[in-house]
Amino acid sequence: MRAGPGRRFPILWVYHRRGMPVKVEREFDVWRLVEDQTGQKGWMQQATLSGGRDFLIPGEQPGDQAPIPVKGDQNGDNPASAGHMDSREVARAATPEEAAHVAGGVMLRATADQAGAIVAVLQPGTVGSIKECPQGSGWCRVSVHQYNGWLPRQAIWGVEPDEVLAPS
């Protein structure tokens, strides 16, 4: 992210996370003025942005923003980095009662209602893809790794309250 629309402008921020959603506010040639979920604004090249719609579960605690160091395996090879703050499965909840006790967790449901079966519990900082947000619905169909389901619209950052996204 740069201070202006060109390589001569200073770098404000380097993102190490694939799929981090940003809001595009303006376009200038191949540059886009974007805003991230923290309110940081700057210019990014169009080629560094994907055309898909992604979301973020807000509320991640501030912490070390340095990239996770890459460690070699027993052969000395460096595996591809997952990227700092990428979603990771950290635990499984066997019952809905256990799922309800995940701090800051947002329930990914099988159907677009609070009574739907819990597919997964998404923690703050989780990033995924938005598949659709029907008109007049408070829910969006999303995908996170191998999990697919519905999230309450107000629980995610990356879609406007009344925005309609057709199925993809």
N, C-alpha and C positions, 0 to 999 in steps of 0.2 A: 504494500500500500504506500503510495507516494503522496507528497504534499500538493502536487499538481499533475496535469495531464501530459506527462512526458518524462523521459529518462533523465533529464537534467535536474528534475526536482528531487529533493532529498527523500530518502526512504523513511516513512513514519513507523511502519510495522511490518514484520515478516510473519506470515501465517504458516504454521507447521501442520495444519489439520485439514485433511481432505474432506470436502463436503460441507464446510462451515458456511451456513447461509449468510448472505448479505442482501441488503435492500439497495437496488439500483435507483439512484435519484436523477441522474443526468448522463448524457452521452456526449462525447466530443471525439470525433474521429474513431480511433480504436481504443479509446480510454473511457472508463465508466467511473462516475463519482458514486461511491458506495458508502453505506453505513452498516456497521456490524451491530450485534445485539447489545454491546456495551455503550453504543452511541458514538464510537470512533468513526470519523469520516475521513475519506481519502480517495485517491484515484488508483484504479487498477486496470491493467491491460485486459481487453476483452478475452484474449486467448487464455488467461489464467482463471476465467470464470466458466462454469459449466452452464448449459442451457436448462438443466433440470431444476426442480423445486425441492429444496431441502428444508429441514426444520431443526430446531435445537430445543431441548428441554432446559429452560432457564433455571438459574439458581445454583450453579456450580460455585463452590467456595473458591475465593481467590487463593492462588498458590504460586509455586515456582513456575514461571512461564518458559523456562529454558527447555530445549528439546531433551527428550529422554535419551541418555547415552546408548549407543548401539554396542552391544557386546557380541563378540565372536563366539561361534560354537566350538566344539571340540576339534574341528578341522581347521579352525582359524578363519572360517568364512563368516562374513557379516550378513545376517538375514535382513530382508527388507524391513525397514522400520514401519511400525503401525502408525507412527505419528503421535506427537504429544496430544493427550486428551481424546484420542479416538475411543469410541465406545468399546468396552470390554465386558464380557459376562463375568461378574465377580461372584455371584452366588445364585442359587436356585431356591425359589419359594415353593414348597410342596403343597401348601394350602392357601386359600384366599386370606385366611387370618394371618398367616406369615407374611404374605405379600403386603397387607395393610400396614405392617410394622416397618417397612423399608423407609428409612428417613428420606423425605423429599421425593419418594417414588411416585411415578405417574403410571396408572394402569393402562396397558395396551389391551383393548378388549376385542373379542371376536365379532361383536356387533356394535352398532352405533347407539349404545345406551348403557346406562350405569349397571344394568342387570346382566349385561353380556359377560360371558366367561372371560376370565383373565388369561391372556395369551402370554404376556410378559410384563415385568415391572421395569420401567425405564427410569434411570437415575438422572439427576441434574447433570448436564453436560453431554447427554446422549444426542447424537446427530443421526438423522435418517432422511428418507425420501418421502415427499408428499405425493400420493397417487391421485387423490381427488378430495375436493371439499365441496359437497353439493350445496346448491342454493337453498337458503333458509335453514340449513342444518348447523348445529353447534359442534359437529364432529367432522374429522378429516380421516380418510383412509390413508395409512402410511405403511412404510416398510423399513425395518431396522434389521440389518444382517439377514438371518433366515426367518425372522418374525414378520408377520403381516397382520394388520388389524386396524382398529379405530381409536383415535385419541380425541379428547375434548379440545376444541379449537382454542380455548383460552389457556390451555396448558402448554402450548407450543409457541415458539418465536419463529416466524418465517412466513406467516400468512396473515393478511388483514382480517379484521372481525367479520366483514361482509363480503370478502372476496370469494368468488366462485372459481374453482379449478375443475375443469372437465376431467373425466377418468383418463388415465394414461396407461 
